Amino acid sequence: MNVSGEATKSGWTAWEDAHLPQMLTEVEKALSMPRLKVQGLMTMPPYSEDQEQARPFFRRLRRLQEILRNRFPHLAWDELSMGTSADYQAAVEEGATYIRVGQAILGPRPSRQV
């Protein structure tokens, strides 16, 4: 889910309530795929040195999880994949069940050559 509105992020448009009707229609279409097994939602907040800046985006994803649970109660919406090495504490506090902590384990990524 794109809960930040960043052009560099993909996913369903979900940063404002005004987008909910369209997003729900698109999700419903995707859920009609017989081999698709929904397990939850995933997002990436804008990068910030301050993990508190990510918290509103994590809260937004958790709210979307609740909306989808109510709209499609026959499906499991148990997982929330959100948070990285930079903001995992806030993500866990906001309900993350999966976090991406590669840099905390492997160290910083090598710089990109342009």
N, C-alpha and C positions, 0 to 999 in steps of 0.2 A: 504494500500500500504506500502510495506517495502521500504522506501526511504533512509534508513540509512545503510543497509547492515548488520545490527546486526543479529547474529545467534539466539538471543533470541526473535526476532520479527518474526511474521508470515506475510502473505500477499503476494501479487504479487511482484516479484523481480522488483524493479523500481528505484534503486539508480544510475544507469548509463544509458545513451542513448542507449548503446549497447544492453540493455535488452528490449528496446521498441518493436521490432518486435514480440518477443515471448510473451510479456505481452499483446500486442494488440490482438494477436491470441487467447490467453486464455480468455481475456475479451470478445471478440466477441462470443466465445463458451458459456460463462456464460450468456451473454445477450440473447441468443437464448432460454433460459428457459422462458416459457410463463407466469409463475406466479411471476417472479422476477421483482421488481419495483426498478430501480436504482434511487437514489436521490442524490448521491454524493460520496465523497471519505473520507477515514479516515486514519490517521497515528499516530504513537507515535515516537517522536524523542528520541535519547539517553538521559538519564537523565543527567542533569547538574545543578549546583547551579546558573550558569549564563545563563539567558534566551536567551541571544544573540547567544549562541551556538546552540540553537534550530532553529533559524531563517532560515538558509539555507535549512533545511529539510521542513519547512513550505512553503518556496518558491518553492521547488521542487514539493510538492504536488499541489500547485496552478498551476504550469506549466503543470503537468500531467492532471489537470482538463481541461485546455485549449486544450491540445492535444486530449483528449477524446471528448470534445465538438465538435471539428472540425471533428473527425473521425466518431462520432455517433451523429449527430446533432438532430436526432429525439428523443433523450432522455434528461431528465433533469439531469444536473450535477451541480445543484445549491449549494449543501451543502458541506462544508469542515469541517470535524470533526478533530480538531487538537488543542493541547494545554491542559495543566493541571494547577493546582494551581501554579506550579513552573514557568510556562512560558506563561501563558494566555495572557499577554499584547502583547508580540511579535506575538503570534498566531492571535489575533484579528487584529493587524496591518497588518498582512500578508493575511487576508481574512477569518479567521475562522468564521463559522456560528454556530458551536457547540464547546463547550469547556468542559473539565471534571475538575471540581473544588471541588471535594469531600473533600479533605483535608482542603481547605480554609474554608469550611462550618462546617465540622465535626471534624476537628483537625487531628493530625497525626495518622497514622495507628498504632495499637499495634505491638510491635516487634514480630517477628516470633520465635517460639520455634522449634529448630531443633532436 
